[in-house]
């Protein structure tokens, strides 16, 4: 088998075989890549990258309680859909067109919000340094169907940039179905008893997920972690839906 070396934009080297390259070419020909706004040839264009900007949304415990979120102590989102409309298409493409490579672009929005927040107060910086990251888990059936856990991809990228350790201590022990079209009450019922902790629980936890709409999934996860010994649980998401 012949091998060929070519340069990547990041000045790294990659080795690929001719059969693999041919397969990639054929797939692109039959199923052409479409960008977030419909362009062909790549999943995201430079212009689209420029639109995926952070407009941080921060909710303290007082505001979360007013919204019926009882266990999460703080929520930081990269943006909401109103100020960054393309974010909704990017998250949908990431999850449902199953394009894990978009995780880096979405994690960047989350990290920008974190950096902006830590500029504001010394307390917020110290809070994040003393925490461990925990990604919101998928049930194994959903992970098998999708091929990856989008929250875990985001958490790994965030951990790599912040050096906050990632602890895989949360499990989803039963399927909960698609939450996006459910009312808040239905979401809460579906998530009751859906999570379990495995292993020691840090006192301070940062939950990582792609989007918070009603906050029910984050809140159910926070409840499970606090029952297992966590003292503080906050959430970082790409978007506040």
N, C-alpha and C positions, 0 to 999 in steps of 0.2 A: 504493500500500500504506500503510495507516494504521500509525503507530507509537505506542507507549505507553511512558511512563517510570514506573517504580515504585521505591520505596525498599527496599533490602536491610537486614537487621539490622545489618550492619557500617557503616551510614551511607554506603555507596557507592551509585551510581546505575547501573542497568542498563537498556538499551533492548531491547525485544523486539517483534517484529511479531505481529499477531493470528494469522496462520497458524501461526507457530511455537508460540505459546501454546496454540492449539487442538490442535496435534499433541501437545504435552506433556500436555495434559489427557486426550486420547484414550488415549495410552500408559499413563498412570496408571490409567485406568479399566479397560483390558484387562489390563494387567500391573501390578497395584498394588504399590507399594513395601512391602517387608516388612523390619522391623528385625531386629537380630541375635537377638532373643528371640521373634520372631514377630508383633510388633505391626505394624499397617498405617499407611501414610501417610508414612513416612520411613525412611531406611536405618539410622539410629541415633538412639535417644532420649537425652534428657538423663540419664536413669537409667543407661543403658548407657555413656554417656561417663564417668560417674562411676566405673564399674567398671573401665574400661580404665586401670589404674594401673600405675606402674612399680615393680617389685621387682627391682632390678639384679642380674644374674648376671655376674660377672667371672671369666674363666679366664686365668691366666698361661701362659707358654710351658711351664713344667714340667708343669702339669696337662693342657694340650693334648697334649703329647708322650705322656703316660700314656694318653690316649684315642686314640692313633694319628694325631694331626694333627701333621704334621712340619714344615710350612713357615709356618704362621700363628703370629705372635709373641704375640698377645693377642686375646681375644674378649670383647666387652661386649654383653650382651643386655638389652633393656628389662625382660624378666621371663621366667619359665618358665610353662608352662600350669597347673601345680599351684597356684601362688599367684595367677594371673590367668586363670581358666578361660575367660572370654569372649574372650580374645585369640585363641584358636584359631578360633572362629567368625568373628571379625572378619577375620583373615587369609584364611580360606577364601572369605568373601564378597568381599573385596577382589580376589582373584585369579580365582576361578572363576565368580562371578556378575558379574565384570568391572565393579566399582564403583570407579573411580579416585578418586572423591571421599573415600573412606575413608582414603586415603593420609595425609591431614593428621592424622587421629586416631591412626594407627599411628606416624607419625613423632614425634608428641608423646611417646609412651611411650619411644621410643628416645632422644629428646632429654632427657627427664627422667632417664634412667639416666646419660647423659653428664654432665649437670649435677651429679648426685649424686657421680659419680666424681671430677670435677674439684674438688669441695669437699675431698676427702680429702687430695690431695697436689699440691704445686706441679708436680711432675714430670709428672703426667698431663695437666695443663693445657698445659704447654709442649710436650708430645708431640703433642697434637692440633693446636695452632696451627701447628706446622711441617710438617704433613702435607697431602696432597691427597686428596680423596675420589674413589673409583672405584666405580661401581655394577656389580654382577654383570650381565653382558649376557645377553640371550636370543638364541637363533638367530633369524634373520629369519622363519622359518616359524612359530615359536611366537609371536613378537611380532605377526605378521599375524593369527594365530588369536585371540589375546587382545585385540589392539587397543592394547596399551601394555606397557611393561616396568615391573612393579611396583617393582623395585629402583631404577630411574631416577627414578620419582616420589618415592620416599623420599629418595634422594640429593639431589635438587633442593631439597626442603624443608629437609633438614638443612643443606645449604650456605647457604641463605638465612638461617637462624637463627644459624649458627656463623661464617659468613664464611670457611669453609674452601673453597678453590676445588675445583670439580668438574672432573675431567679424564677425558674419554671415550676412554681409551687402550686399553681391553680389548675384544676381540671374541670371540664364540663362533663358531668357524668351521665347526662341523658340529652337527647336531641330536643331542641326548643323550637324548631321550625324557623321560617323567615319572619323577622320582627318588623320589617319596614312598613307593612301595610296594616299593622295592628294598632288598636287604640291603646292608651297607656294601661288601662285596667287589664286588658288581654295580655299585654307584655309582662306585667307583674305576675300574673297567674302562671304564664308559661315558664317564667324564670324561677319560680319558687322551688328551692331545693335542687337547683340545676348544677351548682358548683360544689367542689370539695377541695380542701387544702391537702397537699402532700408535702411533708417535710417541714422544717422549722420556719416560722413566720417572722420576718423582720418587724421591728416596732413601727417603722415608717415605710410606706409602700407608695409607689407611683404606678398606677394602672395605665397601660397603653392600649388605645383602640383607634380605629379610623374615624368614627363619627359618633357624636352623642346627640340623639334626637330628644327622646324623653328622659334619657339618663338612666333608664331602668336596668340595663345590663351592667353598667358601671356600679350602680347602687347595690344590686344583688351581689356582685363580686366583692364590693367593699364590706357588705354585711358578713359574708362568709369569712373574709380575712380578719375582721374584727372579732368575730366569735372565736377565731383560732389564736387570737392574741395580739393582733396589730393595734397600735394606738392611734395612728394617723394614716388615712388613705386618701390620696388625691388622684385625679385623672388628668392625663394629657391626651388630647385627641387632635386629629388634623382639622376637623370641622365641627362646628356646632350647628346641627340641623334645625 
